């Protein structure tokens, strides 16, 4: 049996951690978390952390996953924090659980209330108010037309709209369906999918995550296991992270699931693009933390924007951070402002920032 991995404190995670980049606070890094976790578990000398400190540690992670990619041992800060959160559930997680389980009721209600709230509110209410307004904000007028060139025959698909596309930005799902229809894809009849499970997992709500995964797999199976189209990078990541255990050990079904996951952008790379008269002079692309290595969203933006596209900056995080918005909204805001400043520096007025992740847009 292989020995358990142990952080060697090399600091490679500091190079990519958005919290460290924005704040310069090393106590927020994965390295610090692994060090404190080793004390907590009794691997090193010391009396360990208090319950308050332990829960504080468990809340300060954006779940971007960059540390795991940069770590020589592929140790995951988000996995550690998810485990810590699962062991120390509190009021914040109860609120997050409620928020994710009742989006059809709570999201529109919160958005409506935000319109009548004061302009200036203490945290976390101030950040929450802005998020609600952004969640249901009207999409800007299209400035480019895409005419898909790829044509499919007898190819059945189902669209995974995600929570935002299903409950807030329904126009996103409608546009995706029009593009799919334009390629001749046949939309299979299906039930309603649940959350991809990513937000539940990072919050340590592992039972909820397991339930969401089970429902999504059932909906997909009942639809005849068609191609599963997504337009959100975080949803794609969440769906790709399903394990063999989620399929009760059925290797064939698990392999089919992985093969069927298809980002919408990957089907549009040969589309004919026509820029309209209201096209911005400059376009920036914000690459989501959860974008796949083969980021077809970025390729599609390059196709659409052409010479309007500014040099793409990797390693920037929007600061959304899931449940961290509730536990440490000031840190989420600081990370977001850090990234926004770098995306917009030197940009001419009227420029657009594009992203392929629902959370990043918010």
C-alpha positions, -999 to 999 in steps of 0.1 A, spaced: 0 0 0 13 34 -10 23 58 18 -1 87 22 11 119 6 25 146 28 31 182 19 68 190 16 62 228 19 79 235 -15 57 265 -21 47 256 -57 11 263 -48 19 299 -39 28 305 -76 -8 298 -87 -31 305 -56 -55 333 -65 -59 342 -28 -22 346 -23 -18 366 -56 -45 391 -46 -37 394 -9 -1 384 -4 -12 365 28 6 332 30 -17 319 57 -44 316 30 -24 293 8 -28 255 3 7 251 19 -5 267 51 -37 246 51 -17 214 47 7 224 75 -22 233 99 -40 201 89 -9 180 98 -9 197 133 -47 191 136 -43 154 128 -14 150 153 13 144 128 34 172 142 39 184 177 14 209 190 -19 211 206 -38 216 174 -63 242 163 -93 254 182 -127 246 167 -130 283 157 -97 283 139 -105 249 123 -137 262 108 -121 294 97 -95 274 79 -122 253 62 -139 284 47 -109 301 30 -106 284 -4 -119 294 -38 -118 257 -50 -100 268 -82 -79 236 -82 -48 252 -95 -27 241 -66 -32 204 -74 -20 210 -110 11 227 -98 19 205 -69 47 179 -75 26 154 -55 -7 166 -69 -21 174 -35 -54 191 -37 -63 221 -15 -100 220 -25 -102 183 -16 -87 190 18 -110 219 24 -141 199 13 -132 172 38 -127 198 65 -160 214 57 -177 180 57 -164 174 92 -173 209 106 -207 218 92 -223 249 104 -248 277 97 -230 289 66 -233 254 50 -270 252 59 -276 285 41 -256 273 11 -275 240 10 -309 258 12 -298 282 -16 -288 253 -40 -319 232 -32 -345 259 -38 -332 280 -67 -366 283 -84 -381 299 -54 -352 316 -35 -332 331 -64 -360 352 -80 -372 362 -45 -337 374 -35 -332 392 -68 -366 411 -63 -357 420 -27 -323 433 -38 -339 460 -59 -355 476 -28 -325 472 -5 -302 502 3 -273 508 -20 -248 504 8 -251 473 30 -226 457 54 -210 424 44 -220 398 35 -252 415 25 -236 441 2 -218 415 -19 -250 393 -19 -270 422 -32 -246 428 -62 -246 391 -70 -284 389 -71 -285 419 -95 -258 402 -117 -275 368 -116 -306 382 -133 -290 410 -153 -302 415 -188 -277 401 -214 -261 426 -237 -273 428 -273 -255 402 -295 -227 417 -316 -219 387 -337 -239 360 -356 -228 324 -356 -240 301 -384 -230 265 -376 -214 247 -405 -213 212 -389 -243 191 -396 -253 159 -378 -278 132 -387 -297 111 -363 -275 124 -334 -295 127 -302 -284 152 -275 -296 166 -243 -287 200 -229 -274 204 -194 -284 240 -187 -269 242 -152 -285 260 -123 -279 295 -137 -291 286 -172 -322 269 -158 -333 294 -132 -318 328 -140 -303 332 -175 -329 312 -195 -319 331 -226 -285 313 -225 -302 279 -227 -325 291 -255 -296 304 -276 -277 271 -270 -308 251 -282 -311 273 -313 -274 266 -322 -280 229 -316 -310 229 -338 -290 247 -365 -266 218 -366 -294 192 -370 -289 177 -336 -320 160 -322 -330 170 -287 -339 139 -268 -368 141 -243 -355 141 -208 -364 149 -172 -349 179 -154 -313 176 -143 -301 186 -109 -270 207 -99 -239 192 -114 -227 187 -78 -196 208 -80 -209 235 -56 -221 208 -31 -187 191 -32 -166 222 -25 -189 231 4 -184 197 20 -221 188 14 -211 153 1 -244 136 6 -261 163 -14 -234 160 -41 -239 122 -43 -277 127 -46 -273 153 -74 -250 130 -93 -274 100 -89 -303 121 -103 -283 134 -132 -271 99 -142 -307 86 -141 -320 115 -162 -293 108 -188 -299 71 -188 -337 75 -191 -330 97 -221 -311 69 -238 -275 80 -229 -273 108 -256 -246 133 -260 -247 156 -230 -241 192 -241 -229 219 -217 -221 256 -220 -207 262 -186 -171 253 -178 -177 246 -141 -207 224 -150 -185 205 -174 -158 200 -147 -184 189 -122 -199 164 -145 -165 151 -155 -156 145 -119 -182 117 -115 -165 85 -104 -169 49 -112 -186 45 -78 -213 69 -89 -221 43 -117 -222 14 -92 -190 0 -107 -204 -2 -143 -173 5 -163 -191 6 -197 -217 31 -185 -190 53 -168 -169 53 -200 -200 62 -221 -208 91 -197 -173 105 -200 -174 102 -238 -208 119 -241 -198 151 -222 -195 177 -249 -189 215 -245 -212 233 -269 -182 254 -281 -164 223 -295 -192 219 -320 -190 255 -333 -154 259 -342 -161 258 -379 -190 282 -376 -194 311 -400 -190 343 -380 -204 377 -389 -196 407 -367 -225 432 -364 -223 470 -363 -224 471 -326 -193 449 -321 -170 463 -294 -136 476 -304 -118 454 -279 -126 420 -263 -109 403 -233 -113 366 -225 -114 355 -189 -103 319 -187 -123 302 -159 -103 283 -133 -123 252 -142 -117 254 -180 -104 222 -194 -69 219 -208 -84 218 -243 -104 251 -238 -126 252 -269 -144 282 -254 -112 302 -257 -107 289 -293 -143 300 -301 -138 334 -286 -106 338 -308 -127 329 -338 -154 353 -330 -133 383 -317 -105 380 -342 -82 411 -340 -105 426 -313 -92 400 -288 -67 413 -263 -38 390 -252 -53 363 -229 -41 363 -193 -40 329 -176 -42 324 -139 -68 350 -130 -97 340 -108 -131 358 -107 -133 353 -69 -168 337 -69 -156 308 -48 -189 292 -41 -196 290 -3 -167 312 4 -189 341 -6 -208 336 26 -179 328 49 -154 355 36 -171 378 11 -143 404 15 -117 380 3 -139 369 -27 -143 406 -36 -106 413 -33 -97 384 -56 -123 395 -81 -111 431 -81 -75 420 -86 -85 400 -117 -108 426 -131 -81 453 -128 -57 432 -148 -84 423 -174 -94 459 -180 -61 478 -177 -55 495 -210 -89 485 -224 -108 511 -243 -143 522 -231 -170 499 -243 -149 468 -244 -164 434 -235 -151 406 -212 -162 371 -223 -161 340 -202 -174 304 -205 -184 299 -169 -217 310 -153 -202 318 -120 -174 339 -136 -200 360 -155 -218 367 -122 
